[in-house]
Amino acid sequence: MILEPLTVTDDGVHGPLGPHGLPAPLLDELTTLYRSDPVFQRISGDFPDPEDIRPEQVAASLAEELAHPSSEVLLAREGHRLLGVAITLAEHPDPDDPDPWIGLLMVHGQEQRTGYGRELAGLVEDRLRAGGADGVRLAVLESNPRALAFWTALGYEIIDHREDRRLHRPCLILRKRLTER
């Protein structure tokens, strides 16, 4: 698996742009990925109808993520196939929070429980470690025990309880120290 950063310039995303600011084939791949796990989408609440996620909604969601200067969207590929996406934030909006954050880590619904999520998380951690991070944080909705089990199995520990910044839902804040692998 390789990570491919979705790079942005002042003119938009690199490559021939489709009507939504992303290359049309990439937007189709991303929409398929987001649609592949309606259970997660229902829990996340990011889309009005998790059974009918539209390309323009995915493009708007990614544009919102990329509006943060320290965010990075990483596409996880095996060959030419998009298997997942990770979104990181180098700096949290809270100035007292020293760690980068994983804002999203999603693997295609048909590829879950195959080791790709663990591999993708490891690659993201390696990338953050190489950038000098000592630790990484993330938030898990309290209503998502499957995600909590995944992250704690990877060595993340609960350090706090808070509401998410956007929809004010109860979350668990997890942290992992990034020591050498």
N, C-alpha and C positions, 0 to 999 in steps of 0.2 A: 504494500500500500504506500502511496506517496501522498504528500500534502501539497496542494497547489494553492497559493494565496490568490484571492480574488483582488487584483490590484486596481486602484482607482487613481485617475489623474484629475486635473481640473476640468477636463472635458468629459469625464465619466469613466466607465469601466473599459479597460483595454479590449480591443477587438471590434468587429463590425457590430454596431449597436442595433438592437431591435427596438420596437416601439415603446418598451418599458425601461430603456437605459441599460439593459443587459443584452449580450448576444442572444438572439432568439433560441438557438439550440441549447445553450446553457440554461436559460430560463425554463425551457421545457424539461430539462433534466432535473432542475431544482424543484419544480412543481411536482413532478412525479415522486421525488424523494419525500417532499412534505406530505403528499397525499398517502404515502405508503404506510403511515402509522396513525390512523384516525384515533386510536385510543390515547396516544400521547397528545395529539392535537386537542382532543376534548379536555384533557387535564390542563394543558397549557393555557387554553382560552385565547390563543393568539389570533384565531380565525373565527369569523361568525358561524360558519358551517364546516366543521371538520370533515364532513363527507363530500364537500364541494369546494375545495381550495382552488382558487383561480390564479393564473400566472401574474396578473396585476397585483394581487394580494401578496404573493411571494416577493415580487419586485419591490413593493412598498415596504414590506417588513425588512428586507435586506438594506434598502436605502436608509431606513430609520437606524439600523445597526451601524451602517457605515458613516452616518452623520457624526458619530462620536470620533474625535480625532485619534484616539488610541485603540480603536477597535480593528480587528482583523478577521476576515472571513476566510476560512481554510476549507478547501474542497478536498475530500478524501477519495482517491481514485485507485482502482485496481485495473491496470491497463487503461483503456479508454472509458471504463464504466464508473459512473459516480456512485459511490457506496455510502457516503456520508458527508456531513458538514460539521464544522466546529466554528464557533464564534468566540473570540477572546477579547478581553478588554485589558490593555496594559496598565491602565490606571483606573481605579474605582472613583466614582464621583465624590466619595467621602475621603477628604484629605488625610484622615487618620488611618486609612486602610492602606498598608504598604504593599499588598500582594496584587499581582494580576489576577484576573477572574476568567473562568470559563463560563460564558453566558449561555452557550448552547452546544450540545454534542448530540448529534442525531445520526443514526445509522438506518439505512433503508429497512423498512419493515420486514421484507423477505430475508434479510441477512442478519437479523438479530439472533442472539444466542449462538453465534458462530465464531466468536472471538474478535470480530471486527471492531466492536465498541471498545474493548480492552486495548486493542492495537492502536486505534485512533486516539484514545486518551493518552496512551504512552507516547505517541508521536507529538501530541500537543504539549505534554509535560517536558519532553526533550527539547522542544522549540523554546519553551519558556525558560528552562534551565540554561540553555545556550545563550539566551538573552540576559542572563545574570539574575534571574529570579530565585529567591530562596524558598518560596512557597507559592501555592496557588489556592484560590478559593472559588467556591461556587455556591449557588443556592438551589435547594431542592424543595419544591412545594411539599408541604406536609401531607397533601392528598396523593402523593406519588410514592408509595412504599417500594415499588419496583426500582425506581431511580435511586432511592436511598440505599437499597441493598446493593445495587451495582457499584455506586461510588464508595461505600464503606468496604466492599470486597477489594477495592483497589487501594485501600489504605487511607482514605479520607476520614477525618474525624469531625464530629459535630462540635462547633465552637460557640454557636450562638443561635438564637431564635429571633427572627425579624419578620416584618411584612415586606413583600416585594415592592419595589419602588413604583411600579406602574399601576398595578391593580390592587395593591394592599392586601394580598393574600398571605396567610401564615406560611413561613418558610423556615427551613433549617439551613444554617450557614455551615458549610464544611470547609476544612482546610487540609492540605497535604503539604508536608515539608518536602521540598525537592532536593533530596540528597542524591549522590551518584547512584546510578543503577548498576 
